[in-house]
Amino acid sequence: MKNAKISWKTTVGGLFSAMGAAIVGANVAIGLTPPGWLLWAGYLVSAIGPVLLGSSARDASATSQDHGARP
């Protein structure tokens, strides 16, 4: 892609989603009992991640034509 702009907000949103899913998923997969605050932090981070990702998906102020998706 020409002129591809990388957004830090979408990157952070993706990382939050992955970290939250890993914390919550490890609790279920391994079967260990983590501290309560860690599980709540996992739920919170996994909820914030997709919201940040979805709200900033078009923050580069570029149209579909600019990215070459539309003629």
CHARMM-style PDB file with segment names, atoms N, HN, CA, C and O in Angstrom:
ATOM      1  N   MET     1       0.826  -1.176   0.000  1.00  0.00      PROA
ATOM      2  CA  MET     1       0.000   0.000   0.000  1.00  0.00      PROA
ATOM      3  C   MET     1       0.868   1.235   0.000  1.00  0.00      PROA
ATOM      4  O   MET     1       1.871   1.320   0.708  1.00  0.00      PROA
ATOM      5  N   LYS     2       0.465   2.170  -0.794  1.00  0.00      PROA
ATOM      6  HN  LYS     2      -0.350   2.101  -1.369  1.00  0.00      PROA
ATOM      7  CA  LYS     2       1.155   3.459  -0.768  1.00  0.00      PROA
ATOM      8  C   LYS     2       0.590   4.301   0.362  1.00  0.00      PROA
ATOM      9  O   LYS     2      -0.608   4.273   0.647  1.00  0.00      PROA
ATOM     10  N   ASN     3       1.455   5.030   0.979  1.00  0.00      PROA
ATOM     11  HN  ASN     3       2.428   5.053   0.747  1.00  0.00      PROA
ATOM     12  CA  ASN     3       1.054   5.979   2.021  1.00  0.00      PROA
ATOM     13  C   ASN     3       0.271   5.319   3.150  1.00  0.00      PROA
ATOM     14  O   ASN     3      -0.658   5.925   3.685  1.00  0.00      PROA
ATOM     15  N   ALA     4       0.620   4.118   3.517  1.00  0.00      PROA
ATOM     16  HN  ALA     4       1.374   3.626   3.082  1.00  0.00      PROA
ATOM     17  CA  ALA     4      -0.072   3.448   4.613  1.00  0.00      PROA
ATOM     18  C   ALA     4       0.319   4.117   5.927  1.00  0.00      PROA
ATOM     19  O   ALA     4       1.499   4.274   6.242  1.00  0.00      PROA
ATOM     20  N   LYS     5      -0.688   4.499   6.669  1.00  0.00      PROA
ATOM     21  HN  LYS     5      -1.646   4.371   6.414  1.00  0.00      PROA
ATOM     22  CA  LYS     5      -0.443   5.133   7.962  1.00  0.00      PROA
ATOM     23  C   LYS     5      -0.721   4.112   9.054  1.00  0.00      PROA
ATOM     24  O   LYS     5      -1.741   3.424   9.027  1.00  0.00      PROA
ATOM     25  N   ILE     6       0.176   4.019   9.998  1.00  0.00      PROA
ATOM     26  HN  ILE     6       1.005   4.577  10.020  1.00  0.00      PROA
ATOM     27  CA  ILE     6       0.012   3.086  11.100  1.00  0.00      PROA
ATOM     28  C   ILE     6      -0.515   3.860  12.295  1.00  0.00      PROA
ATOM     29  O   ILE     6       0.032   4.896  12.673  1.00  0.00      PROA
ATOM     30  N   SER     7      -1.573   3.351  12.878  1.00  0.00      PROA
ATOM     31  HN  SER     7      -2.017   2.510  12.572  1.00  0.00      PROA
ATOM     32  CA  SER     7      -2.189   4.021  14.010  1.00  0.00      PROA
ATOM     33  C   SER     7      -1.776   3.343  15.311  1.00  0.00      PROA
ATOM     34  O   SER     7      -1.882   2.124  15.444  1.00  0.00      PROA
ATOM     35  N   TRP     8      -1.316   4.117  16.245  1.00  0.00      PROA
ATOM     36  HN  TRP     8      -1.230   5.107  16.137  1.00  0.00      PROA
ATOM     37  CA  TRP     8      -0.950   3.551  17.541  1.00  0.00      PROA
ATOM     38  C   TRP     8      -2.186   3.112  18.312  1.00  0.00      PROA
ATOM     39  O   TRP     8      -2.111   2.200  19.135  1.00  0.00      PROA
ATOM     40  N   LYS     9      -3.325   3.753  18.056  1.00  0.00      PROA
ATOM     41  HN  LYS     9      -3.387   4.495  17.388  1.00  0.00      PROA
ATOM     42  CA  LYS     9      -4.539   3.409  18.797  1.00  0.00      PROA
ATOM     43  C   LYS     9      -5.045   2.016  18.442  1.00  0.00      PROA
ATOM     44  O   LYS     9      -5.455   1.258  19.320  1.00  0.00      PROA
ATOM     45  N   THR    10      -5.015   1.681  17.154  1.00  0.00      PROA
ATOM     46  HN  THR    10      -4.682   2.298  16.440  1.00  0.00      PROA
ATOM     47  CA  THR    10      -5.463   0.344  16.772  1.00  0.00      PROA
ATOM     48  C   THR    10      -4.475  -0.717  17.255  1.00  0.00      PROA
ATOM     49  O   THR    10      -4.880  -1.826  17.602  1.00  0.00      PROA
ATOM     50  N   THR    11      -3.201  -0.387  17.280  1.00  0.00      PROA
ATOM     51  HN  THR    11      -2.873   0.514  16.998  1.00  0.00      PROA
ATOM     52  CA  THR    11      -2.197  -1.334  17.784  1.00  0.00      PROA
ATOM     53  C   THR    11      -2.396  -1.589  19.275  1.00  0.00      PROA
ATOM     54  O   THR    11      -2.352  -2.735  19.722  1.00  0.00      PROA
ATOM     55  N   VAL    12      -2.613  -0.538  20.032  1.00  0.00      PROA
ATOM     56  HN  VAL    12      -2.649   0.393  19.668  1.00  0.00      PROA
ATOM     57  CA  VAL    12      -2.834  -0.686  21.475  1.00  0.00      PROA
ATOM     58  C   VAL    12      -4.148  -1.432  21.729  1.00  0.00      PROA
ATOM     59  O   VAL    12      -4.217  -2.268  22.630  1.00  0.00      PROA
ATOM     60  N   GLY    13      -5.181  -1.140  20.950  1.00  0.00      PROA
ATOM     61  HN  GLY    13      -5.125  -0.461  20.218  1.00  0.00      PROA
ATOM     62  CA  GLY    13      -6.444  -1.858  21.095  1.00  0.00      PROA
ATOM     63  C   GLY    13      -6.290  -3.344  20.841  1.00  0.00      PROA
ATOM     64  O   GLY    13      -6.871  -4.159  21.558  1.00  0.00      PROA
ATOM     65  N   GLY    14      -5.518  -3.704  19.833  1.00  0.00      PROA
ATOM     66  HN  GLY    14      -5.046  -3.042  19.251  1.00  0.00      PROA
ATOM     67  CA  GLY    14      -5.267  -5.116  19.552  1.00  0.00      PROA
ATOM     68  C   GLY    14      -4.460  -5.791  20.650  1.00  0.00      PROA
ATOM     69  O   GLY    14      -4.728  -6.936  21.013  1.00  0.00      PROA
ATOM     70  N   LEU    15      -3.471  -5.077  21.176  1.00  0.00      PROA
ATOM     71  HN  LEU    15      -3.253  -4.147  20.881  1.00  0.00      PROA
ATOM     72  CA  LEU    15      -2.678  -5.632  22.277  1.00  0.00      PROA
ATOM     73  C   LEU    15      -3.514  -5.819  23.542  1.00  0.00      PROA
ATOM     74  O   LEU    15      -3.375  -6.828  24.233  1.00  0.00      PROA
ATOM     75  N   PHE    16      -4.374  -4.858  23.846  1.00  0.00      PROA
ATOM     76  HN  PHE    16      -4.487  -4.038  23.284  1.00  0.00      PROA
ATOM     77  CA  PHE    16      -5.256  -4.995  25.007  1.00  0.00      PROA
ATOM     78  C   PHE    16      -6.180  -6.192  24.851  1.00  0.00      PROA
ATOM     79  O   PHE    16      -6.392  -6.949  25.799  1.00  0.00      PROA
ATOM     80  N   SER    17      -6.733  -6.363  23.649  1.00  0.00      PROA
ATOM     81  HN  SER    17      -6.561  -5.748  22.879  1.00  0.00      PROA
ATOM     82  CA  SER    17      -7.621  -7.501  23.403  1.00  0.00      PROA
ATOM     83  C   SER    17      -6.879  -8.811  23.610  1.00  0.00      PROA
ATOM     84  O   SER    17      -7.399  -9.730  24.243  1.00  0.00      PROA
ATOM     85  N   ALA    18      -5.670  -8.899  23.080  1.00  0.00      PROA
ATOM     86  HN  ALA    18      -5.248  -8.153  22.566  1.00  0.00      PROA
ATOM     87  CA  ALA    18      -4.896 -10.126  23.199  1.00  0.00      PROA
ATOM     88  C   ALA    18      -4.478 -10.404  24.644  1.00  0.00      PROA
ATOM     89  O   ALA    18      -4.557 -11.541  25.109  1.00  0.00      PROA
ATOM     90  N   MET    19      -4.035  -9.369  25.347  1.00  0.00      PROA
ATOM     91  HN  MET    19      -3.971  -8.445  24.969  1.00  0.00      PROA
ATOM     92  CA  MET    19      -3.606  -9.566  26.732  1.00  0.00      PROA
ATOM     93  C   MET    19      -4.782  -9.965  27.625  1.00  0.00      PROA
ATOM     94  O   MET    19      -4.655 -10.862  28.459  1.00  0.00      PROA
ATOM     95  N   GLY    20      -5.906  -9.308  27.452  1.00  0.00      PROA
ATOM     96  HN  GLY    20      -6.009  -8.580  26.775  1.00  0.00      PROA
ATOM     97  CA  GLY    20      -7.076  -9.652  28.257  1.00  0.00      PROA
ATOM     98  C   GLY    20      -7.552 -11.062  27.990  1.00  0.00      PROA
ATOM     99  O   GLY    20      -7.898 -11.792  28.919  1.00  0.00      PROA
ATOM    100  N   ALA    21      -7.571 -11.455  26.708  1.00  0.00      PROA
ATOM    101  HN  ALA    21      -7.290 -10.863  25.953  1.00  0.00      PROA
ATOM    102  CA  ALA    21      -7.981 -12.816  26.366  1.00  0.00      PROA
ATOM    103  C   ALA    21      -7.000 -13.846  26.921  1.00  0.00      PROA
ATOM    104  O   ALA    21      -7.407 -14.929  27.340  1.00  0.00      PROA
ATOM    105  N   ALA    22      -5.716 -13.512  26.924  1.00  0.00      PROA
ATOM    106  HN  ALA    22      -5.386 -12.631  26.583  1.00  0.00      PROA
ATOM    107  CA  ALA    22      -4.713 -14.437  27.462  1.00  0.00      PROA
ATOM    108  C   ALA    22      -4.865 -14.611  28.968  1.00  0.00      PROA
ATOM    109  O   ALA    22      -4.734 -15.722  29.480  1.00  0.00      PROA
ATOM    110  N   ILE    23      -5.138 -13.534  29.670  1.00  0.00      PROA
ATOM    111  HN  ILE    23      -5.244 -12.631  29.253  1.00  0.00      PROA
ATOM    112  CA  ILE    23      -5.301 -13.624  31.130  1.00  0.00      PROA
ATOM    113  C   ILE    23      -6.534 -14.441  31.476  1.00  0.00      PROA
ATOM    114  O   ILE    23      -6.470 -15.344  32.310  1.00  0.00      PROA
ATOM    115  N   VAL    24      -7.651 -14.130  30.842  1.00  0.00      PROA
ATOM    116  HN  VAL    24      -7.703 -13.396  30.164  1.00  0.00      PROA
ATOM    117  CA  VAL    24      -8.893 -14.840  31.136  1.00  0.00      PROA
ATOM    118  C   VAL    24      -8.817 -16.279  30.625  1.00  0.00      PROA
ATOM    119  O   VAL    24      -9.269 -17.204  31.301  1.00  0.00      PROA
ATOM    120  N   GLY    25      -8.250 -16.465  29.442  1.00  0.00      PROA
ATOM    121  HN  GLY    25      -7.883 -15.713  28.894  1.00  0.00      PROA
ATOM    122  CA  GLY    25      -8.154 -17.809  28.871  1.00  0.00      PROA
ATOM    123  C   GLY    25      -7.212 -18.711  29.639  1.00  0.00      PROA
ATOM    124  O   GLY    25      -7.465 -19.911  29.753  1.00  0.00      PROA
ATOM    125  N   ALA    26      -6.136 -18.164  30.167  1.00  0.00      PROA
ATOM    126  HN  ALA    26      -5.930 -17.190  30.074  1.00  0.00      PROA
ATOM    127  CA  ALA    26      -5.205 -18.971  30.954  1.00  0.00      PROA
ATOM    128  C   ALA    26      -5.873 -19.462  32.232  1.00  0.00      PROA
ATOM    129  O   ALA    26      -5.594 -20.566  32.701  1.00  0.00      PROA
ATOM    130  N   ASN    27      -6.736 -18.657  32.781  1.00  0.00      PROA
ATOM    131  HN  ASN    27      -6.963 -17.760  32.400  1.00  0.00      PROA
ATOM    132  CA  ASN    27      -7.455 -19.060  33.983  1.00  0.00      PROA
ATOM    133  C   ASN    27      -8.307 -20.290  33.685  1.00  0.00      PROA
ATOM    134  O   ASN    27      -8.353 -21.224  34.485  1.00  0.00      PROA
ATOM    135  N   VAL    28      -8.978 -20.291  32.545  1.00  0.00      PROA
ATOM    136  HN  VAL    28      -8.941 -19.532  31.895  1.00  0.00      PROA
ATOM    137  CA  VAL    28      -9.854 -21.407  32.191  1.00  0.00      PROA
ATOM    138  C   VAL    28      -9.038 -22.621  31.743  1.00  0.00      PROA
ATOM    139  O   VAL    28      -9.337 -23.746  32.142  1.00  0.00      PROA
ATOM    140  N   ALA    29      -8.013 -22.403  30.917  1.00  0.00      PROA
ATOM    141  HN  ALA    29      -7.770 -21.489  30.593  1.00  0.00      PROA
ATOM    142  CA  ALA    29      -7.256 -23.508  30.342  1.00  0.00      PROA
ATOM    143  C   ALA    29      -6.389 -24.236  31.366  1.00  0.00      PROA
ATOM    144  O   ALA    29      -6.343 -25.466  31.385  1.00  0.00      PROA
ATOM    145  N   ILE    30      -5.716 -23.485  32.202  1.00  0.00      PROA
ATOM    146  HN  ILE    30      -5.753 -22.486  32.186  1.00  0.00      PROA
ATOM    147  CA  ILE    30      -4.796 -24.098  33.160  1.00  0.00      PROA
ATOM    148  C   ILE    30      -5.526 -24.557  34.416  1.00  0.00      PROA
ATOM    149  O   ILE    30      -5.136 -25.539  35.048  1.00  0.00      PROA
ATOM    150  N   GLY    31      -6.574 -23.849  34.767  1.00  0.00      PROA
ATOM    151  HN  GLY    31      -6.891 -23.051  34.253  1.00  0.00      PROA
ATOM    152  CA  GLY    31      -7.345 -24.229  35.935  1.00  0.00      PROA
ATOM    153  C   GLY    31      -6.792 -23.712  37.249  1.00  0.00      PROA
ATOM    154  O   GLY    31      -7.224 -24.140  38.320  1.00  0.00      PROA
ATOM    155  N   LEU    32      -5.847 -22.801  37.176  1.00  0.00      PROA
ATOM    156  HN  LEU    32      -5.496 -22.452  36.307  1.00  0.00      PROA
ATOM    157  CA  LEU    32      -5.322 -22.206  38.401  1.00  0.00      PROA
ATOM    158  C   LEU    32      -6.247 -21.099  38.877  1.00  0.00      PROA
ATOM    159  O   LEU    32      -7.012 -20.541  38.090  1.00  0.00      PROA
ATOM    160  N   THR    33      -6.179 -20.791  40.124  1.00  0.00      PROA
ATOM    161  HN  THR    33      -5.557 -21.244  40.763  1.00  0.00      PROA
ATOM    162  CA  THR    33      -6.983 -19.713  40.667  1.00  0.00      PROA
ATOM    163  C   THR    33      -6.102 -18.483  40.842  1.00  0.00      PROA
ATOM    164  O   THR    33      -5.338 -18.397  41.803  1.00  0.00      PROA
ATOM    165  N   PRO    34      -6.204 -17.526  39.914  1.00  0.00      PROA
ATOM    166  CA  PRO    34      -5.396 -16.314  40.048  1.00  0.00      PROA
ATOM    167  C   PRO    34      -6.014 -15.382  41.087  1.00  0.00      PROA
ATOM    168  O   PRO    34      -7.157 -15.580  41.499  1.00  0.00      PROA
ATOM    169  N   PRO    35      -5.273 -14.381  41.506  1.00  0.00      PROA
ATOM    170  CA  PRO    35      -5.867 -13.396  42.413  1.00  0.00      PROA
ATOM    171  C   PRO    35      -7.076 -12.728  41.756  1.00  0.00      PROA
ATOM    172  O   PRO    35      -7.126 -12.587  40.534  1.00  0.00      PROA
ATOM    173  N   GLY    36      -8.015 -12.333  42.544  1.00  0.00      PROA
ATOM    174  HN  GLY    36      -7.975 -12.448  43.537  1.00  0.00      PROA
ATOM    175  CA  GLY    36      -9.236 -11.724  42.020  1.00  0.00      PROA
ATOM    176  C   GLY    36      -8.984 -10.479  41.197  1.00  0.00      PROA
ATOM    177  O   GLY    36      -9.661 -10.236  40.198  1.00  0.00      PROA
ATOM    178  N   TRP    37      -8.006  -9.688  41.618  1.00  0.00      PROA
ATOM    179  HN  TRP    37      -7.456  -9.886  42.430  1.00  0.00      PROA
ATOM    180  CA  TRP    37      -7.728  -8.441  40.902  1.00  0.00      PROA
ATOM    181  C   TRP    37      -7.187  -8.722  39.512  1.00  0.00      PROA
ATOM    182  O   TRP    37      -7.451  -7.960  38.582  1.00  0.00      PROA
ATOM    183  N   LEU    38      -6.424  -9.818  39.351  1.00  0.00      PROA
ATOM    184  HN  LEU    38      -6.209 -10.437  40.106  1.00  0.00      PROA
ATOM    185  CA  LEU    38      -5.860 -10.133  38.048  1.00  0.00      PROA
ATOM    186  C   LEU    38      -6.955 -10.558  37.069  1.00  0.00      PROA
ATOM    187  O   LEU    38      -6.930 -10.176  35.899  1.00  0.00      PROA
ATOM    188  N   LEU    39      -7.900 -11.339  37.546  1.00  0.00      PROA
ATOM    189  HN  LEU    39      -7.919 -11.649  38.496  1.00  0.00      PROA
ATOM    190  CA  LEU    39      -9.007 -11.759  36.692  1.00  0.00      PROA
ATOM    191  C   LEU    39      -9.864 -10.563  36.282  1.00  0.00      PROA
ATOM    192  O   LEU    39     -10.272 -10.454  35.126  1.00  0.00      PROA
ATOM    193  N   TRP    40     -10.133  -9.668  37.231  1.00  0.00      PROA
ATOM    194  HN  TRP    40      -9.802  -9.756  38.170  1.00  0.00      PROA
ATOM    195  CA  TRP    40     -10.890  -8.456  36.899  1.00  0.00      PROA
ATOM    196  C   TRP    40     -10.123  -7.570  35.920  1.00  0.00      PROA
ATOM    197  O   TRP    40     -10.717  -6.974  35.022  1.00  0.00      PROA
ATOM    198  N   ALA    41      -8.809  -7.487  36.093  1.00  0.00      PROA
ATOM    199  HN  ALA    41      -8.327  -7.972  36.822  1.00  0.00      PROA
ATOM    200  CA  ALA    41      -7.985  -6.715  35.156  1.00  0.00      PROA
ATOM    201  C   ALA    41      -8.053  -7.332  33.765  1.00  0.00      PROA
ATOM    202  O   ALA    41      -8.107  -6.609  32.770  1.00  0.00      PROA
ATOM    203  N   GLY    42      -8.050  -8.652  33.686  1.00  0.00      PROA
ATOM    204  HN  GLY    42      -8.006  -9.239  34.494  1.00  0.00      PROA
ATOM    205  CA  GLY    42      -8.178  -9.329  32.398  1.00  0.00      PROA
ATOM    206  C   GLY    42      -9.504  -9.025  31.732  1.00  0.00      PROA
ATOM    207  O   GLY    42      -9.555  -8.752  30.532  1.00  0.00      PROA
ATOM    208  N   TYR    43     -10.588  -9.073  32.513  1.00  0.00      PROA
ATOM    209  HN  TYR    43     -10.546  -9.295  33.487  1.00  0.00      PROA
ATOM    210  CA  TYR    43     -11.907  -8.740  31.955  1.00  0.00      PROA
ATOM    211  C   TYR    43     -11.962  -7.289  31.484  1.00  0.00      PROA
ATOM    212  O   TYR    43     -12.502  -6.993  30.418  1.00  0.00      PROA
ATOM    213  N   LEU    44     -11.402  -6.393  32.283  1.00  0.00      PROA
ATOM    214  HN  LEU    44     -10.963  -6.633  33.149  1.00  0.00      PROA
ATOM    215  CA  LEU    44     -11.428  -4.971  31.949  1.00  0.00      PROA
ATOM    216  C   LEU    44     -10.621  -4.677  30.689  1.00  0.00      PROA
ATOM    217  O   LEU    44     -11.091  -3.967  29.800  1.00  0.00      PROA
ATOM    218  N   VAL    45      -9.416  -5.220  30.613  1.00  0.00      PROA
ATOM    219  HN  VAL    45      -9.035  -5.796  31.336  1.00  0.00      PROA
ATOM    220  CA  VAL    45      -8.557  -4.975  29.460  1.00  0.00      PROA
ATOM    221  C   VAL    45      -9.149  -5.607  28.204  1.00  0.00      PROA
ATOM    222  O   VAL    45      -9.065  -5.031  27.119  1.00  0.00      PROA
ATOM    223  N   SER    46      -9.751  -6.800  28.351  1.00  0.00      PROA
ATOM    224  HN  SER    46      -9.819  -7.268  29.233  1.00  0.00      PROA
ATOM    225  CA  SER    46     -10.351  -7.431  27.178  1.00  0.00      PROA
ATOM    226  C   SER    46     -11.631  -6.726  26.746  1.00  0.00      PROA
ATOM    227  O   SER    46     -12.072  -6.912  25.612  1.00  0.00      PROA
ATOM    228  N   ALA    47     -12.230  -5.934  27.600  1.00  0.00      PROA
ATOM    229  HN  ALA    47     -11.872  -5.782  28.522  1.00  0.00      PROA
ATOM    230  CA  ALA    47     -13.394  -5.140  27.207  1.00  0.00      PROA
ATOM    231  C   ALA    47     -12.975  -3.804  26.579  1.00  0.00      PROA
ATOM    232  O   ALA    47     -13.629  -3.319  25.656  1.00  0.00      PROA
ATOM    233  N   ILE    48     -11.901  -3.220  27.073  1.00  0.00      PROA
ATOM    234  HN  ILE    48     -11.369  -3.614  27.823  1.00  0.00      PROA
ATOM    235  CA  ILE    48     -11.438  -1.935  26.551  1.00  0.00      PROA
ATOM    236  C   ILE    48     -10.808  -2.093  25.169  1.00  0.00      PROA
ATOM    237  O   ILE    48     -10.968  -1.225  24.310  1.00  0.00      PROA
ATOM    238  N   GLY    49     -10.095  -3.194  24.952  1.00  0.00      PROA
ATOM    239  HN  GLY    49      -9.966  -3.899  25.650  1.00  0.00      PROA
ATOM    240  CA  GLY    49      -9.391  -3.408  23.691  1.00  0.00      PROA
ATOM    241  C   GLY    49     -10.262  -3.297  22.448  1.00  0.00      PROA
ATOM    242  O   GLY    49      -9.947  -2.501  21.563  1.00  0.00      PROA
ATOM    243  N   PRO    50     -11.345  -4.062  22.347  1.00  0.00      PROA
ATOM    244  CA  PRO    50     -12.188  -3.953  21.147  1.00  0.00      PROA
ATOM    245  C   PRO    50     -12.865  -2.591  20.990  1.00  0.00      PROA
ATOM    246  O   PRO    50     -13.092  -2.135  19.869  1.00  0.00      PROA
ATOM    247  N   VAL    51     -13.183  -1.947  22.099  1.00  0.00      PROA
ATOM    248  HN  VAL    51     -12.999  -2.317  23.010  1.00  0.00      PROA
ATOM    249  CA  VAL    51     -13.783  -0.612  22.011  1.00  0.00      PROA
ATOM    250  C   VAL    51     -12.781   0.373  21.414  1.00  0.00      PROA
ATOM    251  O   VAL    51     -13.127   1.162  20.534  1.00  0.00      PROA
ATOM    252  N   LEU    52     -11.563   0.326  21.887  1.00  0.00      PROA
ATOM    253  HN  LEU    52     -11.282  -0.314  22.602  1.00  0.00      PROA
ATOM    254  CA  LEU    52     -10.514   1.200  21.347  1.00  0.00      PROA
ATOM    255  C   LEU    52     -10.225   0.853  19.891  1.00  0.00      PROA
ATOM    256  O   LEU    52     -10.026   1.742  19.063  1.00  0.00      PROA
ATOM    257  N   LEU    53     -10.204  -0.419  19.590  1.00  0.00      PROA
ATOM    258  HN  LEU    53     -10.367  -1.140  20.263  1.00  0.00      PROA
ATOM    259  CA  LEU    53      -9.939  -0.869  18.228  1.00  0.00      PROA
ATOM    260  C   LEU    53     -11.042  -0.415  17.281  1.00  0.00      PROA
ATOM    261  O   LEU    53     -10.757   0.095  16.198  1.00  0.00      PROA
ATOM    262  N   GLY    54     -12.277  -0.594  17.675  1.00  0.00      PROA
ATOM    263  HN  GLY    54     -12.508  -1.009  18.555  1.00  0.00      PROA
ATOM    264  CA  GLY    54     -13.397  -0.216  16.808  1.00  0.00      PROA
ATOM    265  C   GLY    54     -13.581   1.280  16.668  1.00  0.00      PROA
ATOM    266  O   GLY    54     -13.963   1.763  15.602  1.00  0.00      PROA
ATOM    267  N   SER    55     -13.313   2.013  17.728  1.00  0.00      PROA
ATOM    268  HN  SER    55     -13.002   1.620  18.593  1.00  0.00      PROA
ATOM    269  CA  SER    55     -13.518   3.458  17.657  1.00  0.00      PROA
ATOM    270  C   SER    55     -12.413   4.176  16.888  1.00  0.00      PROA
ATOM    271  O   SER    55     -12.600   5.314  16.457  1.00  0.00      PROA
ATOM    272  N   SER    56     -11.280   3.532  16.713  1.00  0.00      PROA
ATOM    273  HN  SER    56     -11.128   2.608  17.063  1.00  0.00      PROA
ATOM    274  CA  SER    56     -10.176   4.205  16.036  1.00  0.00      PROA
ATOM    275  C   SER    56      -9.771   3.502  14.745  1.00  0.00      PROA
ATOM    276  O   SER    56      -8.663   3.713  14.253  1.00  0.00      PROA
ATOM    277  N   ALA    57     -10.632   2.688  14.199  1.00  0.00      PROA
ATOM    278  HN  ALA    57     -11.532   2.516  14.599  1.00  0.00      PROA
ATOM    279  CA  ALA    57     -10.267   1.936  12.997  1.00  0.00      PROA
ATOM    280  C   ALA    57     -10.067   2.852  11.793  1.00  0.00      PROA
ATOM    281  O   ALA    57      -9.275   2.525  10.909  1.00  0.00      PROA
ATOM    282  N   ARG    58     -10.749   3.970  11.733  1.00  0.00      PROA
ATOM    283  HN  ARG    58     -11.393   4.236  12.452  1.00  0.00      PROA
ATOM    284  CA  ARG    58     -10.617   4.890  10.607  1.00  0.00      PROA
ATOM    285  C   ARG    58      -9.972   6.207  11.025  1.00  0.00      PROA
ATOM    286  O   ARG    58     -10.287   7.250  10.453  1.00  0.00      PROA
ATOM    287  N   ASP    59      -9.089   6.182  11.997  1.00  0.00      PROA
ATOM    288  HN  ASP    59      -8.833   5.335  12.463  1.00  0.00      PROA
ATOM    289  CA  ASP    59      -8.533   7.430  12.503  1.00  0.00      PROA
ATOM    290  C   ASP    59      -7.430   8.007  11.621  1.00  0.00      PROA
ATOM    291  O   ASP    59      -6.880   9.061  11.942  1.00  0.00      PROA
ATOM    292  N   ALA    60      -7.096   7.342  10.518  1.00  0.00      PROA
ATOM    293  HN  ALA    60      -7.543   6.487  10.258  1.00  0.00      PROA
ATOM    294  CA  ALA    60      -6.066   7.880   9.640  1.00  0.00      PROA
ATOM    295  C   ALA    60      -6.630   8.968   8.719  1.00  0.00      PROA
ATOM    296  O   ALA    60      -5.890   9.554   7.929  1.00  0.00      PROA
ATOM    297  N   SER    61      -7.924   9.238   8.818  1.00  0.00      PROA
ATOM    298  HN  SER    61      -8.525   8.762   9.460  1.00  0.00      PROA
ATOM    299  CA  SER    61      -8.603  10.240   8.000  1.00  0.00      PROA
ATOM    300  C   SER    61      -8.397   9.977   6.513  1.00  0.00      PROA
ATOM    301  O   SER    61      -8.189  10.905   5.731  1.00  0.00      PROA
ATOM    302  N   ALA    62      -8.456   8.727   6.137  1.00  0.00      PROA
ATOM    303  HN  ALA    62      -8.625   7.973   6.771  1.00  0.00      PROA
ATOM    304  CA  ALA    62      -8.280   8.336   4.743  1.00  0.00      PROA
ATOM    305  C   ALA    62      -9.533   7.611   4.268  1.00  0.00      PROA
ATOM    306  O   ALA    62     -10.152   6.855   5.016  1.00  0.00      PROA
ATOM    307  N   THR    63      -9.888   7.850   3.036  1.00  0.00      PROA
ATOM    308  HN  THR    63      -9.385   8.464   2.428  1.00  0.00      PROA
ATOM    309  CA  THR    63     -11.056   7.195   2.464  1.00  0.00      PROA
ATOM    310  C   THR    63     -10.653   5.867   1.833  1.00  0.00      PROA
ATOM    311  O   THR    63      -9.468   5.540   1.764  1.00  0.00      PROA
ATOM    312  N   SER    64     -11.640   5.104   1.375  1.00  0.00      PROA
ATOM    313  HN  SER    64     -12.602   5.369   1.432  1.00  0.00      PROA
ATOM    314  CA  SER    64     -11.352   3.832   0.708  1.00  0.00      PROA
ATOM    315  C   SER    64     -10.572   4.065  -0.575  1.00  0.00      PROA
ATOM    316  O   SER    64      -9.723   3.253  -0.944  1.00  0.00      PROA
ATOM    317  N   GLN    65     -10.854   5.167  -1.254  1.00  0.00      PROA
ATOM    318  HN  GLN    65     -11.543   5.826  -0.954  1.00  0.00      PROA
ATOM    319  CA  GLN    65     -10.127   5.485  -2.486  1.00  0.00      PROA
ATOM    320  C   GLN    65      -8.647   5.751  -2.206  1.00  0.00      PROA
ATOM    321  O   GLN    65      -7.782   5.386  -3.003  1.00  0.00      PROA
ATOM    322  N   ASP    66      -8.367   6.381  -1.082  1.00  0.00      PROA
ATOM    323  HN  ASP    66      -9.070   6.677  -0.435  1.00  0.00      PROA
ATOM    324  CA  ASP    66      -6.986   6.677  -0.715  1.00  0.00      PROA
ATOM    325  C   ASP    66      -6.179   5.395  -0.504  1.00  0.00      PROA
ATOM    326  O   ASP    66      -4.982   5.347  -0.788  1.00  0.00      PROA
ATOM    327  N   HSD    67      -6.843   4.377  -0.008  1.00  0.00      PROA
ATOM    328  HN  HSD    67      -7.815   4.417   0.223  1.00  0.00      PROA
ATOM    329  CA  HSD    67      -6.158   3.100   0.261  1.00  0.00      PROA
ATOM    330  C   HSD    67      -6.208   2.151  -0.924  1.00  0.00      PROA
ATOM    331  O   HSD    67      -5.613   1.075  -0.880  1.00  0.00      PROA
ATOM    332  N   GLY    68      -6.903   2.530  -1.969  1.00  0.00      PROA
ATOM    333  HN  GLY    68      -7.387   3.405  -2.005  1.00  0.00      PROA
ATOM    334  CA  GLY    68      -6.965   1.684  -3.152  1.00  0.00      PROA
ATOM    335  C   GLY    68      -8.006   0.585  -3.095  1.00  0.00      PROA
ATOM    336  O   GLY    68      -7.991  -0.321  -3.928  1.00  0.00      PROA
ATOM    337  N   ALA    69      -8.917   0.647  -2.121  1.00  0.00      PROA
ATOM    338  HN  ALA    69      -8.929   1.383  -1.444  1.00  0.00      PROA
ATOM    339  CA  ALA    69      -9.936  -0.383  -2.011  1.00  0.00      PROA
ATOM    340  C   ALA    69     -11.092  -0.128  -2.981  1.00  0.00      PROA
ATOM    341  O   ALA    69     -11.818  -1.056  -3.337  1.00  0.00      PROA
ATOM    342  N   ARG    70     -11.258   1.086  -3.395  1.00  0.00      PROA
ATOM    343  HN  ARG    70     -10.668   1.840  -3.106  1.00  0.00      PROA
ATOM    344  CA  ARG    70     -12.305   1.461  -4.343  1.00  0.00      PROA
ATOM    345  C   ARG    70     -11.679   2.205  -5.508  1.00  0.00      PROA
ATOM    346  O   ARG    70     -10.761   3.005  -5.332  1.00  0.00      PROA
ATOM    347  N   PRO    71     -12.185   1.932  -6.693  1.00  0.00      PROA
ATOM    348  CA  PRO    71     -11.647   2.688  -7.866  1.00  0.00      PROA
ATOM    349  C   PRO    71     -12.105   4.129  -7.879  1.00  0.00      PROA
ATOM    350  OT1 PRO    71     -11.745   4.882  -8.784  1.00  0.00      PROA
TER     351      PRO     71
END
